[in-house]
Amino acid sequence: MASWGQTHKVEIADVLPTGRRISSPIFQTALGSAYCGDSLRLLQTRPLSARQGQVQLVFTSPPFPLNTKKSYGNLQGEDYIKWFAKFAPLLRKMVTDDGSIVIEIGNAWLPGEPVMSTHVLEAFLRFLKKGGLHLCQEFIWYNPARLPSPVEWVNKERIRVKDAFTRIWWMSPTTRPKADNRNVLREYSPSMKRLIETGKYNPGPRPSQHLIGTDSFKADNGGAIPSNVGGAESLPTLDATLTPKAFTRWIAEADNLLKVANTVSSDDYRTFCLAQGAPVHPARMPRTLVEFFLRLLTDEGDVVLDPFAGSNTTGAVAESFGRQWISVEADWIYAAHSIGRFNPDTLTTTCDEIAVADLPRHINYPATHDAAASSSSDATPLVTS
């Protein structure tokens, strides 16, 4: 299998030349295209507007309205709300009639105060209204490895607790978008496996007013249906005595939690960037999170769009699952180095600022062979536009 640094090398320009057409991809595979530029502009160019009505899933994480400026860019306050809302009609045009728009976004705090900002919620509501979209479901992404923040209120004054989740909004122009939760079933918990095996449980009414039938839990449906937060029902109550045995049981049964610890520090993308001497994107999307929504909302061959691609996790996961993909990232360094997420053999074209080449293959010749005459030539270009 081809790989960067072993079978192929790449040279990436420090900057894009002024005046370059943003509507030309910076690299492509047989399944997808990566663009570099402002999403608001690119979504209205001919190549992308030609894909209107063809995208089955928009999956993205835009910059958050943080008080501290980040290297990947972010606005605050009303400026953020207005900017975010501009994408609603554009993305609505891109998706199919039964398509989905899934947006992950973090929380924000008011400057200098230990209270949360409502700008994220206001931005979402305006986006929803301006796009004429329905909120199909809200998800919570719990990140147990997230550092304590805001530092001033959590670590210094100790008057708040750690902010450890972000919201994920699933929207669609229809109330019944294409979706199938059978594609994202979780493995049954040990207790559920025992229940199915023995068929022994207490049927009848529950305090929640649900009626459990005599055959409700006897069928093996291939796995448990995940919830939008999941595992919450198995969390021990605050007034419960949490014994080691109870904790072990909770760990075993809390397998529906949409829980992703974004701490991968040795993935191929990071290794590629370090080898190139390039900065690693500081807010990378976990592959498992992309995979969950890709499985839930798309089929093989469907088109997936990420207008704030960052390091292009969305495109790479879509590629691995046989989906077509379109990615847009404004920062050239991040956009160009996202090529490291792809097998070099899958590349079909690159722009002039990205030069991919085969590495020489070293051959051990017999001692009598004229190795000098048969030595490998310098690296030869693989693909260019």
C-alpha positions in Angstrom: 0.0 0.0 0.0 1.3 3.4 -0.9 2.2 5.8 1.9 3.7 9.2 2.5 7.4 9.1 3.3 7.8 5.5 2.1 6.5 5.3 -1.4 5.7 9.0 -2.1 6.7 12.4 -1.2 5.1 15.8 -1.5 6.2 19.4 -1.8 3.7 22.1 -0.7 4.1 25.8 -1.4 4.1 28.1 1.6 1.3 30.3 0.0 -1.1 30.3 -2.8 -0.3 32.8 -5.5 -2.5 36.0 -5.6 -5.2 35.7 -8.2 -5.5 32.0 -8.3 -9.0 30.8 -9.1 -10.5 29.5 -5.9 -13.0 27.4 -7.9 -10.2 25.0 -9.0 -9.6 22.1 -6.5 -6.2 22.0 -4.8 -6.3 18.2 -5.0 -8.7 15.4 -6.1 -9.4 11.7 -5.8 -11.8 9.6 -7.8 -14.4 10.3 -5.1 -13.8 13.9 -4.0 -12.4 17.4 -4.4 -10.7 19.7 -1.9 -11.0 23.4 -2.3 -9.2 26.3 -0.6 -11.0 29.6 -0.1 -13.9 31.4 1.6 -16.9 29.1 1.7 -19.3 31.9 1.2 -17.7 32.6 -2.2 -16.9 29.1 -3.2 -20.5 27.8 -2.6 -21.6 30.3 -5.3 -19.0 29.4 -7.9 -19.9 27.4 -10.9 -18.3 24.0 -9.9 -20.1 23.9 -6.5 -23.3 25.5 -7.6 -23.5 22.8 -10.2 -23.8 20.3 -7.3 -26.9 22.0 -5.8 -29.5 19.5 -4.9 -27.0 16.6 -5.0 -25.5 16.7 -1.5 -27.0 14.1 0.9 -25.1 15.3 4.0 -23.5 18.5 5.0 -21.3 17.7 8.0 -19.2 20.4 9.5 -17.9 22.3 12.5 -17.6 26.0 11.9 -15.4 28.3 14.0 -16.9 28.9 17.4 -17.8 32.4 18.7 -15.0 32.4 21.2 -13.8 35.4 23.2 -10.1 34.4 22.5 -9.0 34.6 19.0 -7.9 31.3 17.5 -5.5 30.7 14.7 -8.2 29.2 12.5 -10.4 32.3 12.8 -13.6 33.2 14.7 -16.0 36.1 15.1 -18.0 37.2 18.2 -21.4 38.5 19.1 -23.8 39.8 16.5 -21.1 39.6 13.8 -20.9 35.9 14.3 -24.7 35.5 14.2 -25.0 37.4 10.9 -22.1 35.6 9.4 -23.4 32.1 10.4 -26.9 32.8 9.1 -25.5 33.6 5.6 -24.7 29.9 5.1 -28.2 28.7 5.7 -29.8 29.4 2.3 -26.6 28.3 0.5 -26.4 25.0 2.2 -30.1 24.4 1.9 -29.6 24.7 -1.9 -26.8 22.2 -1.8 -28.7 19.3 -0.1 -31.2 16.9 -1.6 -34.9 17.2 -0.6 -34.3 14.4 1.9 -30.8 15.5 2.8 -29.3 16.5 6.2 -27.2 19.4 7.5 -25.3 18.4 10.7 -23.4 21.1 12.5 -21.2 20.7 15.6 -20.6 23.8 17.6 -19.2 24.6 21.0 -20.3 26.9 23.9 -19.3 30.5 24.4 -19.0 32.7 27.5 -19.5 36.4 27.9 -16.2 38.4 28.1 -15.0 38.9 31.6 -18.0 37.3 33.2 -18.7 33.8 34.6 -21.9 33.4 32.6 -22.5 31.7 29.3 -23.3 33.6 26.1 -26.5 32.9 24.2 -24.9 33.8 20.9 -24.5 30.2 19.8 -28.2 29.5 20.4 -29.2 32.7 18.7 -27.0 31.9 15.7 -28.5 28.4 15.5 -32.1 29.7 15.6 -31.4 32.3 13.0 -29.7 29.7 10.8 -32.7 27.4 11.2 -35.2 30.0 10.3 -33.2 31.6 7.4 -32.7 28.2 5.8 -36.3 27.1 6.3 -35.0 24.0 8.0 -36.4 21.5 10.6 -34.5 20.5 13.7 -34.5 16.7 13.4 -32.6 16.1 16.6 -30.0 17.6 18.9 -27.0 15.5 20.0 -24.4 16.0 22.7 -20.8 15.2 22.1 -19.2 14.5 25.4 -15.4 15.0 25.5 -14.0 13.6 28.8 -10.5 14.6 27.9 -11.3 18.3 27.4 -9.2 20.6 29.4 -10.9 22.6 32.2 -12.3 25.8 30.8 -13.0 28.7 31.1 -9.7 28.8 33.1 -10.6 32.0 35.0 -13.8 30.6 36.4 -13.0 26.9 36.7 -9.3 26.8 37.7 -8.7 30.1 39.4 -11.8 31.3 41.1 -13.3 27.7 41.3 -16.9 29.0 40.8 -17.8 26.9 37.7 -17.2 23.3 36.6 -15.5 22.1 33.4 -17.3 22.7 30.1 -17.0 19.2 28.6 -19.5 19.0 25.8 -20.5 20.5 22.5 -23.8 20.5 20.7 -24.5 18.8 17.4 -27.6 19.9 15.5 -29.1 17.7 12.9 -31.3 19.7 10.5 -33.1 19.0 7.2 -35.5 20.7 4.7 -37.9 17.8 5.4 -39.3 16.3 8.6 -38.3 12.8 7.4 -34.8 12.9 5.9 -33.0 9.8 4.8 -31.8 8.0 7.9 -31.5 4.5 9.3 -30.4 3.8 12.9 -29.8 0.2 12.1 -26.6 1.3 10.6 -25.3 2.7 13.9 -26.4 0.0 16.4 -24.2 -0.5 19.4 -23.2 -3.8 20.9 -25.7 -5.0 23.5 -24.6 -4.5 27.1 -23.7 -7.7 29.1 -27.0 -7.5 31.0 -29.0 -7.1 27.8 -27.3 -10.1 26.3 -28.2 -12.2 29.4 -31.8 -10.9 29.2 -32.1 -12.0 25.5 -30.5 -15.3 26.2 -32.7 -16.2 29.2 -35.9 -14.3 28.3 -36.4 -13.6 32.0 -37.6 -10.2 33.1 -40.5 -8.5 34.8 -43.1 -7.3 32.3 -45.8 -4.8 33.1 -46.1 -1.0 33.7 -43.2 1.1 34.7 -43.1 4.4 36.7 -42.4 6.1 33.4 -45.8 4.9 32.3 -44.3 2.6 29.6 -45.8 -0.8 29.4 -43.3 -3.6 29.0 -44.8 -6.6 27.2 -44.0 -10.2 27.8 -42.0 -10.4 24.6 -40.6 -6.9 24.5 -37.0 -7.9 25.2 -36.8 -11.4 23.8 -35.9 -10.5 20.2 -32.2 -10.0 19.2 -32.3 -7.0 16.8 -28.6 -7.0 16.2 -27.7 -4.4 18.7 -28.8 -1.5 20.8 -30.2 1.7 19.3 -27.9 4.6 20.4 -29.3 7.7 21.9 -28.5 11.3 21.2 -26.6 11.5 24.5 -26.7 7.9 25.3 -25.7 6.1 28.5 -27.3 8.8 30.5 -29.9 6.4 31.8 -27.2 4.1 33.2 -25.3 6.9 35.0 -25.4 6.4 38.7 -27.6 9.0 40.5 -25.9 11.6 42.6 -27.4 10.2 45.8 -26.5 6.6 45.0 -23.8 4.6 46.7 -21.3 3.9 43.9 -19.6 0.6 44.8 -16.8 -0.8 42.7 -19.2 -3.5 41.4 -21.8 -0.8 40.5 -19.1 1.3 38.7 -17.9 -1.8 36.7 -21.5 -2.5 35.7 -22.0 1.2 34.6 -18.9 1.1 32.5 -20.0 -2.1 30.8 -23.5 -0.8 30.1 -22.8 2.8 29.2 -21.9 1.9 25.6 -24.5 4.2 23.9 -22.8 7.4 24.9 -21.8 9.7 22.1 -18.5 10.0 23.7 -15.3 10.8 21.8 -12.1 11.7 23.6 -10.3 13.9 21.0 -6.8 13.1 22.2 -5.3 11.2 19.3 -1.7 12.5 19.1 -0.1 9.9 16.8 -2.5 9.7 13.9 -1.2 9.6 10.3 -2.3 13.2 9.6 -0.3 14.5 12.6 2.7 12.5 11.6 2.5 13.8 8.0 2.3 17.4 9.2 5.3 17.0 11.5 7.3 15.5 8.7 6.4 18.4 6.5 7.2 21.0 9.2 3.7 22.2 9.1 1.3 23.2 11.9 -1.2 20.6 13.0 -4.8 21.8 13.0 -5.7 22.5 16.6 -9.4 21.5 16.4 -9.5 18.2 14.5 -12.7 16.4 14.2 -12.6 12.8 15.5 -13.1 10.2 12.8 -15.6 8.2 14.9 -17.9 11.2 15.2 -17.9 11.7 11.4 -18.4 8.0 10.9 -21.5 7.9 13.2 -23.4 10.5 11.1 -22.1 9.1 7.8 -23.5 5.7 8.6 -26.8 7.1 10.0 -27.6 9.5 7.2 -25.9 8.4 4.0 -25.4 5.4 1.7 -22.4 4.4 -0.5 -22.1 6.8 -3.4 -23.9 9.7 -1.7 -22.3 13.1 -1.7 -20.9 14.6 1.6 -19.9 18.3 1.9 -17.8 20.0 4.6 -17.7 23.8 4.1 -15.3 24.3 7.1 -13.1 21.3 6.5 -10.1 22.1 8.7 -7.8 19.1 8.3 -10.5 17.4 6.2 -11.5 14.5 8.5 -14.9 14.5 6.9 -13.5 14.0 3.4 -11.1 11.3 4.5 -13.8 9.3 6.3 -16.2 9.7 3.4 -13.5 8.4 1.1 -12.9 5.3 3.2 -16.7 4.6 3.2 -17.2 5.0 -0.5 -19.0 8.3 -0.4 -18.3 11.2 -2.7 -17.0 14.3 -0.9 -16.4 18.0 -1.3 -14.3 19.9 1.2 -13.7 23.7 1.6 -11.1 25.2 3.9 -10.1 28.8 3.9 -6.6 28.4 5.3 -4.1 27.2 2.7 -1.7 25.5 5.1 -4.5 23.4 6.7 -6.2 22.7 3.4 -3.1 21.6 1.5 -1.7 19.4 4.3 -5.0 17.6 4.6 -3.7 15.7 1.6 -1.8 13.7 4.2 -5.1 12.0 5.2 -5.3 10.3 1.8 -3.5 7.4 0.3 -1.2 8.9 -2.4 -2.3 6.2 -4.9 -5.9 7.6 -4.7 -4.9 11.1 -5.9 -5.9 11.9 -9.4 -4.9 15.6 -9.7 -3.2 18.3 -7.6 -2.7 22.0 -8.2 0.7 23.4 -9.2 1.4 24.3 -5.6 1.3 20.7 -4.5 3.8 18.4 -6.2 3.5 14.7 -5.4 6.2 12.3 -6.6 7.2 8.7 -6.4 10.2 8.0 -4.1 13.0 6.0 -5.7 12.8 2.2 -5.1 16.1 0.8 -3.8 17.0 -2.5 -5.5 19.7 -4.8 -4.2 21.6 -5.9 -7.4 24.0 -8.8 -7.6 27.6 -8.0 -7.1 28.5 -8.5 -10.8 25.7 -6.1 -11.9 26.6 -2.6 -12.9 24.6 -0.9 -10.2 25.6 2.6 -11.3 24.2 2.1 -14.8 21.0 0.7 -13.4 20.5 3.1 -10.4 17.1 4.6 -9.8 16.4 8.0 -11.2 15.3 10.9 -9.0 11.8 11.1 -7.8 9.3 11.5 -10.7 6.1 13.5 -10.5 3.0 11.5 -9.9 0.1 13.9 -10.4 -0.3 17.5 -11.2 -3.1 19.5 -12.6 
